[in-house]
Structures are given as C-alpha cells and as structure tokens.
Amino acid sequence: MAKIAFIGLGNMGGPMAANLVKGQHQVMAFDLTAAAVDAAVEKGARKAASAAEAVKGAEIVVTMLPAGKHVRGVYETDVLPNVAKGTLLIDCSTIDVDSARHVGELAAKAGLEMVDAPVSGGVGGATAGTLTFMVGGTDEAVAKARPILEKMGKNIVHTGAPGSGQAAKICNNMILGITMIGVAEGFLLGKRLGLDVQKLFDIVSTSSGSCWAVNNYLPLPGPVPASPANRDYQAGFSADNMLKDLKLSQQAAQTSGASTPMGAEAAQLFNLFVNAGNGAKDFSGIVKMLEGK
C-alpha cells in the first residue's frame, strides 16, 4: 500500500483514482469541484482540503489536469514546495511538450523523480482500468511508476526522455482525429450511394480501410454496439478534448518544423464543430456536421 495524492478528479481522474483505491492504496483526493471530491470519497478516497494538503506526506503524487497552465501552477505552487524528498511525481494530464519538460526540470532541480504519463482510452478505459499510458522519464522513474500505472491501465509504454510521453500522445490523437473524419466521410458517401451501413462495415472492417475508428468507434449507429453513435454521441472522448489535442499537435508541428496539413485541416473542422455548440458531445459526432445536420 502506498500513500498517493491524486489531484484532478474529472471524467478521467475520478475513475483513475477509484482504481488506485481498489488496488489497496491510500488515496488523498483533491479537486476544485467539491462534487468531484465527494464522488472520490464515496469510492474510498480521503478528502484533502487543498492540493498542498493532499501532497504532504504522500509517497506518490498523481495529477490529471486540463492544460499546461494548470499543471505548471499546481506543481510550482502546491506540489514542489510541499512534498517530501523521495516522492515520485506522475502527471497524467495531456499538455504541451514545453510545459511537461518545464515541470520535469523543476522537479529534477528539487531532487525529485517525475514522469509525464498521458493516457489513451477515454472514460471507458479509465473506468475499466484498461488505459494506455505513454510515459516519458528516466528508466528509474518509469520503473517506480509502473506498479502504480498498472492499477489504472493495461498498456504502459516507456516512450523515452521526459516530455516524450506528451509527444506520443498528441501524435496518436492527431492520427485519431484525422482518421475519424476520413471514416465519417467514407461511410456518409456510402449512404449517399445507396450502400447499407452494416454491409459497408462488414467490408471495410475486414479490408484495407480497417482501423480503430471503424472497428471500435464507428460514427454511425448500428454495426458497433459500444460506439457512442448508439447513445446519441454521449462522450467517451469529447469534441472539446479532441480539439485541445489537435491544437497541441499543431503547436508542436509549428515549433518542430513538421508538415501536418491533414492535422491542420482536422483541427479546423473540429473547431467548427465545437464552436457550433458540440464541445461536450463525443468527437465522433462530427459525422453529423459533415452530414449537414
């Protein structure tokens, strides 16, 4: 059993903290939203009055926060000034690479080990404990983090140096955003040409058009029962979050000099979708906009 401070109990952080409790760890939970803390307490966590209080005496700190500015603020103001020597820091937020490296450098200067460990798998994966973690950090830090990450996920991949976890995450999600649009366009074209959605799925899912967005997350109702398309696009991964990640990918592309024209186009399309009031919907719901609805 380890004493773990968990800061950030939103749609992803809440179930992740609950899985650490199930793993017999003592979890001190904090979030700016009282209801999120109450939900974590119902799952067996202990309530902390502040982030600073949560990390005092903790052996491990896990953070799951919205953006780089939040991660910088929490670590600079609450975490680093209050943790004990030897505390392991794990940031599971999806943020810009520069912020991840900045916070990692601050931790190293304070003599602390830290990994950036963004996740893939959505709310379903967070709840089921089947997330994929993309982990940047030293071999020693990743080895220490692995037993904790294994309580929340199924696939833990050491991607390289600090900041590389964030780099892998935004590359993965840029691919996902692009492919979801391609799948939506292909199936909408099929409908216009008179093809049955199930029959087209049977073909595409077993031929060269096969991909995760087809097989697991088809944006049209019917062939894939677990797809949000069968639940009026209730979010497993929201359009807001996809747009955030696509913007991060374009920021990284600009600073690194990479050419990502499809990523740029996907970012523009998701920006239109979100600005039309669909940010809370699942990102696969962009098929409705492409359909003209």
Secondary structure, DSSP 8 states (H G I E B T S, - for coil): --EEEEE--STTHHHHHHHHHHTT-EEEEE-SSHHHHHHHHHTT-EE-SSHHHHHTT-SEEEE--SSHHHHHHHIIIIITTT--TT-EEEE-----HHHHHHHHHHHHHTT-EEEE--EESHHHHHHHT-EEEEEES-HHHHHHHHHHHTTTEEEEEEEESTTHHHHHHHHHHHHHHHHHHHHHHHHHHHHHTT--HHHHHHHHTTSTT--HHHHTT-SSSSS-TTSGGGGTT--SSBHHHHHHHHHHHHHHHHHHT---HHHHHHHHHHHHHIIIIITTSBGGGHHHHHTT-
